[in-house]
Amino acid sequence: MGKLAEIKTKQTSSSVVGFIDSLPDEQKRKDSHVILKMMQKATKEEPKMWGSSMIGFGNVRYKSPTSGREVDWFKIGFSPRKTNFSLHLIDLQRHADALTKLGKHKTGVGCLYINKLDDVDSKVLEKMIIAAAK
């Protein structure tokens, strides 16, 4: 049995809407509300704040195939950062086709980075979110 790892970023009871509404950039606030609705619709879960700036949906225990360590985390989520949005959609490889049609973006290990929703095809993004939520 894997050992449950303690991670620094934990679920909090802070208000998700309060956090979004406190963002200084109006476009970032608008886009955050749209992404929030997309993820809420896809997961049928209530959003929760994780740490001070991440919004997560659902709870999952991930197990590292290499170390065997386990962590409790959200199924999908996002963070409206100063420079871009970081969307945590897990396993981006399975979205390879969608990524070619998405528009302007960058990818990390399990993260999709977009500057603003106007840069991407929101229908493609919504399909990716729905697939990631399954």
MODELLER restraints for C-alpha pairs under 7 A, 6 or more apart:
rsr = mdl.restraints
at = mdl.atoms
rsr.add(forms.Gaussian(group=physical.xy_distance, feature=features.Distance(at['CA:2:A'], at['CA:68:A']), mean=5.10, stdev=0.5))
rsr.add(forms.Gaussian(group=physical.xy_distance, feature=features.Distance(at['CA:2:A'], at['CA:69:A']), mean=5.26, stdev=0.5))
rsr.add(forms.Gaussian(group=physical.xy_distance, feature=features.Distance(at['CA:2:A'], at['CA:70:A']), mean=5.99, stdev=0.5))
rsr.add(forms.Gaussian(group=physical.xy_distance, feature=features.Distance(at['CA:3:A'], at['CA:69:A']), mean=5.12, stdev=0.5))
rsr.add(forms.Gaussian(group=physical.xy_distance, feature=features.Distance(at['CA:3:A'], at['CA:70:A']), mean=5.87, stdev=0.5))
rsr.add(forms.Gaussian(group=physical.xy_distance, feature=features.Distance(at['CA:4:A'], at['CA:69:A']), mean=5.98, stdev=0.5))
rsr.add(forms.Gaussian(group=physical.xy_distance, feature=features.Distance(at['CA:4:A'], at['CA:70:A']), mean=4.58, stdev=0.5))
rsr.add(forms.Gaussian(group=physical.xy_distance, feature=features.Distance(at['CA:4:A'], at['CA:71:A']), mean=5.69, stdev=0.5))
rsr.add(forms.Gaussian(group=physical.xy_distance, feature=features.Distance(at['CA:5:A'], at['CA:69:A']), mean=6.09, stdev=0.5))
rsr.add(forms.Gaussian(group=physical.xy_distance, feature=features.Distance(at['CA:5:A'], at['CA:70:A']), mean=5.66, stdev=0.5))
rsr.add(forms.Gaussian(group=physical.xy_distance, feature=features.Distance(at['CA:5:A'], at['CA:71:A']), mean=5.38, stdev=0.5))
rsr.add(forms.Gaussian(group=physical.xy_distance, feature=features.Distance(at['CA:9:A'], at['CA:50:A']), mean=6.05, stdev=0.5))
rsr.add(forms.Gaussian(group=physical.xy_distance, feature=features.Distance(at['CA:9:A'], at['CA:51:A']), mean=4.92, stdev=0.5))
rsr.add(forms.Gaussian(group=physical.xy_distance, feature=features.Distance(at['CA:10:A'], at['CA:50:A']), mean=5.17, stdev=0.5))
rsr.add(forms.Gaussian(group=physical.xy_distance, feature=features.Distance(at['CA:10:A'], at['CA:51:A']), mean=5.47, stdev=0.5))
rsr.add(forms.Gaussian(group=physical.xy_distance, feature=features.Distance(at['CA:11:A'], at['CA:48:A']), mean=6.64, stdev=0.5))
rsr.add(forms.Gaussian(group=physical.xy_distance, feature=features.Distance(at['CA:11:A'], at['CA:49:A']), mean=5.76, stdev=0.5))
rsr.add(forms.Gaussian(group=physical.xy_distance, feature=features.Distance(at['CA:11:A'], at['CA:50:A']), mean=4.16, stdev=0.5))
rsr.add(forms.Gaussian(group=physical.xy_distance, feature=features.Distance(at['CA:11:A'], at['CA:51:A']), mean=6.27, stdev=0.5))
rsr.add(forms.Gaussian(group=physical.xy_distance, feature=features.Distance(at['CA:12:A'], at['CA:49:A']), mean=5.47, stdev=0.5))
rsr.add(forms.Gaussian(group=physical.xy_distance, feature=features.Distance(at['CA:12:A'], at['CA:50:A']), mean=5.68, stdev=0.5))
rsr.add(forms.Gaussian(group=physical.xy_distance, feature=features.Distance(at['CA:12:A'], at['CA:51:A']), mean=6.45, stdev=0.5))
rsr.add(forms.Gaussian(group=physical.xy_distance, feature=features.Distance(at['CA:13:A'], at['CA:49:A']), mean=6.75, stdev=0.5))
rsr.add(forms.Gaussian(group=physical.xy_distance, feature=features.Distance(at['CA:14:A'], at['CA:49:A']), mean=6.01, stdev=0.5))
rsr.add(forms.Gaussian(group=physical.xy_distance, feature=features.Distance(at['CA:15:A'], at['CA:49:A']), mean=6.98, stdev=0.5))
rsr.add(forms.Gaussian(group=physical.xy_distance, feature=features.Distance(at['CA:16:A'], at['CA:47:A']), mean=6.80, stdev=0.5))
rsr.add(forms.Gaussian(group=physical.xy_distance, feature=features.Distance(at['CA:16:A'], at['CA:48:A']), mean=6.35, stdev=0.5))
rsr.add(forms.Gaussian(group=physical.xy_distance, feature=features.Distance(at['CA:16:A'], at['CA:49:A']), mean=5.80, stdev=0.5))
rsr.add(forms.Gaussian(group=physical.xy_distance, feature=features.Distance(at['CA:16:A'], at['CA:55:A']), mean=6.93, stdev=0.5))
rsr.add(forms.Gaussian(group=physical.xy_distance, feature=features.Distance(at['CA:20:A'], at['CA:29:A']), mean=5.75, stdev=0.5))
rsr.add(forms.Gaussian(group=physical.xy_distance, feature=features.Distance(at['CA:20:A'], at['CA:32:A']), mean=6.67, stdev=0.5))
rsr.add(forms.Gaussian(group=physical.xy_distance, feature=features.Distance(at['CA:21:A'], at['CA:29:A']), mean=6.24, stdev=0.5))
rsr.add(forms.Gaussian(group=physical.xy_distance, feature=features.Distance(at['CA:23:A'], at['CA:29:A']), mean=6.05, stdev=0.5))
rsr.add(forms.Gaussian(group=physical.xy_distance, feature=features.Distance(at['CA:28:A'], at['CA:80:A']), mean=6.93, stdev=0.5))
rsr.add(forms.Gaussian(group=physical.xy_distance, feature=features.Distance(at['CA:31:A'], at['CA:116:A']), mean=6.87, stdev=0.5))
rsr.add(forms.Gaussian(group=physical.xy_distance, feature=features.Distance(at['CA:31:A'], at['CA:117:A']), mean=6.17, stdev=0.5))
rsr.add(forms.Gaussian(group=physical.xy_distance, feature=features.Distance(at['CA:32:A'], at['CA:80:A']), mean=6.72, stdev=0.5))
rsr.add(forms.Gaussian(group=physical.xy_distance, feature=features.Distance(at['CA:38:A'], at['CA:126:A']), mean=6.32, stdev=0.5))
rsr.add(forms.Gaussian(group=physical.xy_distance, feature=features.Distance(at['CA:39:A'], at['CA:129:A']), mean=6.45, stdev=0.5))
rsr.add(forms.Gaussian(group=physical.xy_distance, feature=features.Distance(at['CA:40:A'], at['CA:46:A']), mean=6.49, stdev=0.5))
rsr.add(forms.Gaussian(group=physical.xy_distance, feature=features.Distance(at['CA:40:A'], at['CA:47:A']), mean=6.91, stdev=0.5))
rsr.add(forms.Gaussian(group=physical.xy_distance, feature=features.Distance(at['CA:42:A'], at['CA:129:A']), mean=6.67, stdev=0.5))
rsr.add(forms.Gaussian(group=physical.xy_distance, feature=features.Distance(at['CA:42:A'], at['CA:130:A']), mean=4.89, stdev=0.5))
rsr.add(forms.Gaussian(group=physical.xy_distance, feature=features.Distance(at['CA:42:A'], at['CA:133:A']), mean=6.06, stdev=0.5))
rsr.add(forms.Gaussian(group=physical.xy_distance, feature=features.Distance(at['CA:43:A'], at['CA:57:A']), mean=6.84, stdev=0.5))
rsr.add(forms.Gaussian(group=physical.xy_distance, feature=features.Distance(at['CA:43:A'], at['CA:133:A']), mean=5.54, stdev=0.5))
rsr.add(forms.Gaussian(group=physical.xy_distance, feature=features.Distance(at['CA:45:A'], at['CA:57:A']), mean=5.84, stdev=0.5))
rsr.add(forms.Gaussian(group=physical.xy_distance, feature=features.Distance(at['CA:45:A'], at['CA:58:A']), mean=5.99, stdev=0.5))
rsr.add(forms.Gaussian(group=physical.xy_distance, feature=features.Distance(at['CA:46:A'], at['CA:57:A']), mean=6.42, stdev=0.5))
rsr.add(forms.Gaussian(group=physical.xy_distance, feature=features.Distance(at['CA:47:A'], at['CA:55:A']), mean=6.29, stdev=0.5))
rsr.add(forms.Gaussian(group=physical.xy_distance, feature=features.Distance(at['CA:47:A'], at['CA:56:A']), mean=5.65, stdev=0.5))
rsr.add(forms.Gaussian(group=physical.xy_distance, feature=features.Distance(at['CA:47:A'], at['CA:57:A']), mean=5.05, stdev=0.5))
rsr.add(forms.Gaussian(group=physical.xy_distance, feature=features.Distance(at['CA:48:A'], at['CA:55:A']), mean=5.62, stdev=0.5))
rsr.add(forms.Gaussian(group=physical.xy_distance, feature=features.Distance(at['CA:48:A'], at['CA:56:A']), mean=5.34, stdev=0.5))
rsr.add(forms.Gaussian(group=physical.xy_distance, feature=features.Distance(at['CA:48:A'], at['CA:57:A']), mean=6.41, stdev=0.5))
rsr.add(forms.Gaussian(group=physical.xy_distance, feature=features.Distance(at['CA:49:A'], at['CA:55:A']), mean=4.68, stdev=0.5))
rsr.add(forms.Gaussian(group=physical.xy_distance, feature=features.Distance(at['CA:49:A'], at['CA:56:A']), mean=6.28, stdev=0.5))
rsr.add(forms.Gaussian(group=physical.xy_distance, feature=features.Distance(at['CA:50:A'], at['CA:56:A']), mean=6.48, stdev=0.5))
rsr.add(forms.Gaussian(group=physical.xy_distance, feature=features.Distance(at['CA:53:A'], at['CA:79:A']), mean=5.93, stdev=0.5))
rsr.add(forms.Gaussian(group=physical.xy_distance, feature=features.Distance(at['CA:54:A'], at['CA:78:A']), mean=5.87, stdev=0.5))
rsr.add(forms.Gaussian(group=physical.xy_distance, feature=features.Distance(at['CA:54:A'], at['CA:79:A']), mean=4.57, stdev=0.5))
rsr.add(forms.Gaussian(group=physical.xy_distance, feature=features.Distance(at['CA:55:A'], at['CA:77:A']), mean=5.37, stdev=0.5))
rsr.add(forms.Gaussian(group=physical.xy_distance, feature=features.Distance(at['CA:55:A'], at['CA:78:A']), mean=5.39, stdev=0.5))
rsr.add(forms.Gaussian(group=physical.xy_distance, feature=features.Distance(at['CA:55:A'], at['CA:79:A']), mean=6.09, stdev=0.5))
rsr.add(forms.Gaussian(group=physical.xy_distance, feature=features.Distance(at['CA:56:A'], at['CA:74:A']), mean=5.20, stdev=0.5))
rsr.add(forms.Gaussian(group=physical.xy_distance, feature=features.Distance(at['CA:56:A'], at['CA:76:A']), mean=5.88, stdev=0.5))
rsr.add(forms.Gaussian(group=physical.xy_distance, feature=features.Distance(at['CA:56:A'], at['CA:77:A']), mean=4.10, stdev=0.5))
rsr.add(forms.Gaussian(group=physical.xy_distance, feature=features.Distance(at['CA:56:A'], at['CA:78:A']), mean=6.61, stdev=0.5))
rsr.add(forms.Gaussian(group=physical.xy_distance, feature=features.Distance(at['CA:57:A'], at['CA:74:A']), mean=5.55, stdev=0.5))
rsr.add(forms.Gaussian(group=physical.xy_distance, feature=features.Distance(at['CA:57:A'], at['CA:75:A']), mean=5.85, stdev=0.5))
rsr.add(forms.Gaussian(group=physical.xy_distance, feature=features.Distance(at['CA:57:A'], at['CA:76:A']), mean=5.55, stdev=0.5))
rsr.add(forms.Gaussian(group=physical.xy_distance, feature=features.Distance(at['CA:57:A'], at['CA:77:A']), mean=5.84, stdev=0.5))
rsr.add(forms.Gaussian(group=physical.xy_distance, feature=features.Distance(at['CA:58:A'], at['CA:74:A']), mean=5.25, stdev=0.5))
rsr.add(forms.Gaussian(group=physical.xy_distance, feature=features.Distance(at['CA:58:A'], at['CA:75:A']), mean=5.16, stdev=0.5))
rsr.add(forms.Gaussian(group=physical.xy_distance, feature=features.Distance(at['CA:59:A'], at['CA:72:A']), mean=6.84, stdev=0.5))
rsr.add(forms.Gaussian(group=physical.xy_distance, feature=features.Distance(at['CA:59:A'], at['CA:73:A']), mean=5.70, stdev=0.5))
rsr.add(forms.Gaussian(group=physical.xy_distance, feature=features.Distance(at['CA:59:A'], at['CA:74:A']), mean=4.48, stdev=0.5))
rsr.add(forms.Gaussian(group=physical.xy_distance, feature=features.Distance(at['CA:59:A'], at['CA:75:A']), mean=5.57, stdev=0.5))
rsr.add(forms.Gaussian(group=physical.xy_distance, feature=features.Distance(at['CA:60:A'], at['CA:72:A']), mean=5.74, stdev=0.5))
rsr.add(forms.Gaussian(group=physical.xy_distance, feature=features.Distance(at['CA:60:A'], at['CA:73:A']), mean=5.42, stdev=0.5))
rsr.add(forms.Gaussian(group=physical.xy_distance, feature=features.Distance(at['CA:60:A'], at['CA:74:A']), mean=5.71, stdev=0.5))
rsr.add(forms.Gaussian(group=physical.xy_distance, feature=features.Distance(at['CA:60:A'], at['CA:75:A']), mean=5.64, stdev=0.5))
rsr.add(forms.Gaussian(group=physical.xy_distance, feature=features.Distance(at['CA:61:A'], at['CA:70:A']), mean=6.39, stdev=0.5))
rsr.add(forms.Gaussian(group=physical.xy_distance, feature=features.Distance(at['CA:61:A'], at['CA:71:A']), mean=5.47, stdev=0.5))
rsr.add(forms.Gaussian(group=physical.xy_distance, feature=features.Distance(at['CA:61:A'], at['CA:72:A']), mean=4.43, stdev=0.5))
rsr.add(forms.Gaussian(group=physical.xy_distance, feature=features.Distance(at['CA:61:A'], at['CA:73:A']), mean=6.19, stdev=0.5))
rsr.add(forms.Gaussian(group=physical.xy_distance, feature=features.Distance(at['CA:62:A'], at['CA:70:A']), mean=5.39, stdev=0.5))
rsr.add(forms.Gaussian(group=physical.xy_distance, feature=features.Distance(at['CA:62:A'], at['CA:71:A']), mean=5.34, stdev=0.5))
rsr.add(forms.Gaussian(group=physical.xy_distance, feature=features.Distance(at['CA:62:A'], at['CA:72:A']), mean=6.40, stdev=0.5))
rsr.add(forms.Gaussian(group=physical.xy_distance, feature=features.Distance(at['CA:63:A'], at['CA:69:A']), mean=5.64, stdev=0.5))
rsr.add(forms.Gaussian(group=physical.xy_distance, feature=features.Distance(at['CA:63:A'], at['CA:70:A']), mean=4.30, stdev=0.5))
rsr.add(forms.Gaussian(group=physical.xy_distance, feature=features.Distance(at['CA:63:A'], at['CA:71:A']), mean=6.63, stdev=0.5))
rsr.add(forms.Gaussian(group=physical.xy_distance, feature=features.Distance(at['CA:64:A'], at['CA:70:A']), mean=6.32, stdev=0.5))
rsr.add(forms.Gaussian(group=physical.xy_distance, feature=features.Distance(at['CA:75:A'], at['CA:133:A']), mean=6.81, stdev=0.5))
rsr.add(forms.Gaussian(group=physical.xy_distance, feature=features.Distance(at['CA:76:A'], at['CA:88:A']), mean=5.46, stdev=0.5))
rsr.add(forms.Gaussian(group=physical.xy_distance, feature=features.Distance(at['CA:76:A'], at['CA:89:A']), mean=5.29, stdev=0.5))
rsr.add(forms.Gaussian(group=physical.xy_distance, feature=features.Distance(at['CA:76:A'], at['CA:132:A']), mean=6.99, stdev=0.5))
rsr.add(forms.Gaussian(group=physical.xy_distance, feature=features.Distance(at['CA:76:A'], at['CA:133:A']), mean=6.45, stdev=0.5))
rsr.add(forms.Gaussian(group=physical.xy_distance, feature=features.Distance(at['CA:77:A'], at['CA:87:A']), mean=5.99, stdev=0.5))
rsr.add(forms.Gaussian(group=physical.xy_distance, feature=features.Distance(at['CA:77:A'], at['CA:88:A']), mean=5.05, stdev=0.5))
rsr.add(forms.Gaussian(group=physical.xy_distance, feature=features.Distance(at['CA:77:A'], at['CA:89:A']), mean=6.92, stdev=0.5))
rsr.add(forms.Gaussian(group=physical.xy_distance, feature=features.Distance(at['CA:78:A'], at['CA:85:A']), mean=6.90, stdev=0.5))
rsr.add(forms.Gaussian(group=physical.xy_distance, feature=features.Distance(at['CA:78:A'], at['CA:86:A']), mean=5.44, stdev=0.5))
rsr.add(forms.Gaussian(group=physical.xy_distance, feature=features.Distance(at['CA:78:A'], at['CA:87:A']), mean=4.24, stdev=0.5))
rsr.add(forms.Gaussian(group=physical.xy_distance, feature=features.Distance(at['CA:78:A'], at['CA:88:A']), mean=5.57, stdev=0.5))
rsr.add(forms.Gaussian(group=physical.xy_distance, feature=features.Distance(at['CA:79:A'], at['CA:85:A']), mean=5.76, stdev=0.5))
rsr.add(forms.Gaussian(group=physical.xy_distance, feature=features.Distance(at['CA:79:A'], at['CA:86:A']), mean=5.16, stdev=0.5))
rsr.add(forms.Gaussian(group=physical.xy_distance, feature=features.Distance(at['CA:79:A'], at['CA:87:A']), mean=6.54, stdev=0.5))
rsr.add(forms.Gaussian(group=physical.xy_distance, feature=features.Distance(at['CA:80:A'], at['CA:86:A']), mean=6.52, stdev=0.5))
rsr.add(forms.Gaussian(group=physical.xy_distance, feature=features.Distance(at['CA:83:A'], at['CA:115:A']), mean=6.64, stdev=0.5))
rsr.add(forms.Gaussian(group=physical.xy_distance, feature=features.Distance(at['CA:84:A'], at['CA:113:A']), mean=6.32, stdev=0.5))
rsr.add(forms.Gaussian(group=physical.xy_distance, feature=features.Distance(at['CA:84:A'], at['CA:114:A']), mean=5.56, stdev=0.5))
rsr.add(forms.Gaussian(group=physical.xy_distance, feature=features.Distance(at['CA:84:A'], at['CA:115:A']), mean=4.23, stdev=0.5))
rsr.add(forms.Gaussian(group=physical.xy_distance, feature=features.Distance(at['CA:84:A'], at['CA:116:A']), mean=6.95, stdev=0.5))
rsr.add(forms.Gaussian(group=physical.xy_distance, feature=features.Distance(at['CA:85:A'], at['CA:113:A']), mean=5.45, stdev=0.5))
rsr.add(forms.Gaussian(group=physical.xy_distance, feature=features.Distance(at['CA:85:A'], at['CA:114:A']), mean=5.25, stdev=0.5))
rsr.add(forms.Gaussian(group=physical.xy_distance, feature=features.Distance(at['CA:85:A'], at['CA:115:A']), mean=5.94, stdev=0.5))
rsr.add(forms.Gaussian(group=physical.xy_distance, feature=features.Distance(at['CA:86:A'], at['CA:111:A']), mean=6.13, stdev=0.5))
rsr.add(forms.Gaussian(group=physical.xy_distance, feature=features.Distance(at['CA:86:A'], at['CA:112:A']), mean=5.77, stdev=0.5))
rsr.add(forms.Gaussian(group=physical.xy_distance, feature=features.Distance(at['CA:86:A'], at['CA:113:A']), mean=4.75, stdev=0.5))
rsr.add(forms.Gaussian(group=physical.xy_distance, feature=features.Distance(at['CA:86:A'], at['CA:114:A']), mean=6.89, stdev=0.5))
rsr.add(forms.Gaussian(group=physical.xy_distance, feature=features.Distance(at['CA:87:A'], at['CA:111:A']), mean=5.39, stdev=0.5))
rsr.add(forms.Gaussian(group=physical.xy_distance, feature=features.Distance(at['CA:87:A'], at['CA:112:A']), mean=4.99, stdev=0.5))
rsr.add(forms.Gaussian(group=physical.xy_distance, feature=features.Distance(at['CA:87:A'], at['CA:113:A']), mean=6.24, stdev=0.5))
rsr.add(forms.Gaussian(group=physical.xy_distance, feature=features.Distance(at['CA:88:A'], at['CA:110:A']), mean=5.97, stdev=0.5))
rsr.add(forms.Gaussian(group=physical.xy_distance, feature=features.Distance(at['CA:88:A'], at['CA:111:A']), mean=4.70, stdev=0.5))
rsr.add(forms.Gaussian(group=physical.xy_distance, feature=features.Distance(at['CA:88:A'], at['CA:112:A']), mean=6.54, stdev=0.5))
rsr.add(forms.Gaussian(group=physical.xy_distance, feature=features.Distance(at['CA:89:A'], at['CA:110:A']), mean=6.17, stdev=0.5))
rsr.add(forms.Gaussian(group=physical.xy_distance, feature=features.Distance(at['CA:89:A'], at['CA:111:A']), mean=6.18, stdev=0.5))
rsr.add(forms.Gaussian(group=physical.xy_distance, feature=features.Distance(at['CA:89:A'], at['CA:129:A']), mean=6.78, stdev=0.5))
rsr.add(forms.Gaussian(group=physical.xy_distance, feature=features.Distance(at['CA:89:A'], at['CA:132:A']), mean=5.52, stdev=0.5))
rsr.add(forms.Gaussian(group=physical.xy_distance, feature=features.Distance(at['CA:90:A'], at['CA:110:A']), mean=4.61, stdev=0.5))
rsr.add(forms.Gaussian(group=physical.xy_distance, feature=features.Distance(at['CA:90:A'], at['CA:111:A']), mean=6.91, stdev=0.5))
rsr.add(forms.Gaussian(group=physical.xy_distance, feature=features.Distance(at['CA:90:A'], at['CA:132:A']), mean=6.74, stdev=0.5))
rsr.add(forms.Gaussian(group=physical.xy_distance, feature=features.Distance(at['CA:91:A'], at['CA:110:A']), mean=5.68, stdev=0.5))
rsr.add(forms.Gaussian(group=physical.xy_distance, feature=features.Distance(at['CA:92:A'], at['CA:110:A']), mean=5.91, stdev=0.5))
rsr.add(forms.Gaussian(group=physical.xy_distance, feature=features.Distance(at['CA:95:A'], at['CA:128:A']), mean=6.63, stdev=0.5))
rsr.add(forms.Gaussian(group=physical.xy_distance, feature=features.Distance(at['CA:98:A'], at['CA:124:A']), mean=6.35, stdev=0.5))
rsr.add(forms.Gaussian(group=physical.xy_distance, feature=features.Distance(at['CA:102:A'], at['CA:120:A']), mean=5.36, stdev=0.5))
rsr.add(forms.Gaussian(group=physical.xy_distance, feature=features.Distance(at['CA:102:A'], at['CA:121:A']), mean=5.30, stdev=0.5))
rsr.add(forms.Gaussian(group=physical.xy_distance, feature=features.Distance(at['CA:102:A'], at['CA:124:A']), mean=5.79, stdev=0.5))
rsr.add(forms.Gaussian(group=physical.xy_distance, feature=features.Distance(at['CA:102:A'], at['CA:125:A']), mean=6.62, stdev=0.5))
rsr.add(forms.Gaussian(group=physical.xy_distance, feature=features.Distance(at['CA:103:A'], at['CA:119:A']), mean=6.10, stdev=0.5))
rsr.add(forms.Gaussian(group=physical.xy_distance, feature=features.Distance(at['CA:103:A'], at['CA:120:A']), mean=4.43, stdev=0.5))
rsr.add(forms.Gaussian(group=physical.xy_distance, feature=features.Distance(at['CA:103:A'], at['CA:121:A']), mean=6.20, stdev=0.5))
rsr.add(forms.Gaussian(group=physical.xy_distance, feature=features.Distance(at['CA:104:A'], at['CA:114:A']), mean=6.87, stdev=0.5))
rsr.add(forms.Gaussian(group=physical.xy_distance, feature=features.Distance(at['CA:104:A'], at['CA:119:A']), mean=5.46, stdev=0.5))
rsr.add(forms.Gaussian(group=physical.xy_distance, feature=features.Distance(at['CA:104:A'], at['CA:120:A']), mean=5.89, stdev=0.5))
rsr.add(forms.Gaussian(group=physical.xy_distance, feature=features.Distance(at['CA:105:A'], at['CA:113:A']), mean=5.59, stdev=0.5))
rsr.add(forms.Gaussian(group=physical.xy_distance, feature=features.Distance(at['CA:105:A'], at['CA:114:A']), mean=4.82, stdev=0.5))
rsr.add(forms.Gaussian(group=physical.xy_distance, feature=features.Distance(at['CA:106:A'], at['CA:112:A']), mean=6.04, stdev=0.5))
rsr.add(forms.Gaussian(group=physical.xy_distance, feature=features.Distance(at['CA:106:A'], at['CA:113:A']), mean=5.02, stdev=0.5))
rsr.add(forms.Gaussian(group=physical.xy_distance, feature=features.Distance(at['CA:106:A'], at['CA:114:A']), mean=6.67, stdev=0.5))
rsr.add(forms.Gaussian(group=physical.xy_distance, feature=features.Distance(at['CA:107:A'], at['CA:113:A']), mean=5.82, stdev=0.5))
